[in-house]
Amino acid sequence: MKCDKCGAGISAEEKFEHSGKTLCEDCYLDIVTIPKTCDPWAVHSAKSTPQESDGLTAEQQQLLDLINKTGPLTAEEICAELSIDLSEFQRNFATLRHMELARGFKKGEQVYYTLFNDS
């Protein structure tokens, strides 16, 4: 049996069903645990929890450095520049948003991502 999303081989015990598709655990979790950028409790927790060093992963730091260096970018531009997929971007960006380091804004119909304190 194979995962309908990524094609990985899975056993009957390891399969998950979602919207008529058979998924491996990783793909299932990607679908059902979409990070929410607008989460007041996560912002409060991120701001009030003491962090060792700066608390960012290497991927989060790369994303923040790119936005800082290049200015507002779309999700597609960020994904292309960092060679990551959209779900990886969303997970990392949500953390940066909760820490009030980065934010999104709309310009016309397009969403751009920038540093939290940029006007």
N, C-alpha and C positions, 0 to 999 in steps of 0.2 A: 504494500500500500504506500502511496506517495502523498505528500502534502500538496494540495491544489494551488497553494500560493508560491512556495519556494522549490517544490519538487523533491524535497528530502524524503528519504525512505523512513517510514514509521511503522511501528507494530500496532496491532489492534488496541493494545492497552495504552498506547501513547497518543492515540488520535483524539482530536477535539472536533466537534461539529459546530459550525457557525454559518448561518444563512445558506444552508444547503451545501456547504463546502467542508471537505475533510482537511483539517489543518494540524501541523505539528504544534508543540507547545509554544515555541518562540513566536510563530506567526499568529497563533491565537491570542497570546498576550499582547502583541503589537496592536491587534484590532480592538480588544476590549479594554485596554488600559491607556487610552489616548490621553496624554497630559493636558491639563487645563491651565492656560496661561493666566486667566483671570480667576484666581483662587485666594481670597483674602486670608484664609487660615494658613495657607502655604507661605504667603508673604510674611505674615506675623511670625510664623515658626522660623523662617529663614533669617529674619532680622533679629530675633531674640535668642537664637541658639548660638552659643560661642563656637567659632570656627577655628580649627587648626589651620595655620597659614591662611590662605585665602579661600579654601574650601572648594575650589573649582577642579574639575577633571581636566585632563589635557585637551579633550575635545571642546569643552566649554571655553577654555582659555583661547584656543585657536579661533573659535567663532567670535569671541569678544574682540580679539586682536584684529581680525579681518574687518569687523564693523568699525572699529576705532580707526584703522588705517584707511579704509576705502570710503567710509561714509554710508549713508542709507543704501541698503541692498534688498532685493526681493529674495524670497525663499529659494527660488530657482537659481539665482546668481550665487547665493551662498552655498547651496548644494553642489553646484558645478565647481566652484572655486575650491571647496574642501573635499570634493569627491566623496560625498555622503548622500544617503537617500533622505527623502522627505521626513520619514518617521524618526530617523536619528536626529535630524535638525530640530524637529518639534520637541523631542525629549530634552535635548540640550538647551534649546531656547526657553522652554518653560521654566527650567531651573534658573536661568539668568534673569528671567522676568520676575520670578518670586524673590530673588535677591536684590531686585531693583537695580540691576546692572544694564539691562537691555529692555527695549520695548518695541512694539510695532505701531505703525500708524498708516492710515489710508491716504493716498494721494490720487484723487480720481477714483478709479475702480481697482487700483493696484495697492497691495499691502507691502510696505517697506519695513525693514528692521534697522534699528539704530541704537545708540547708547541711551540709557534711561534719561539722562539729564540734557540731551540734545533738544534744542527747540525746533 
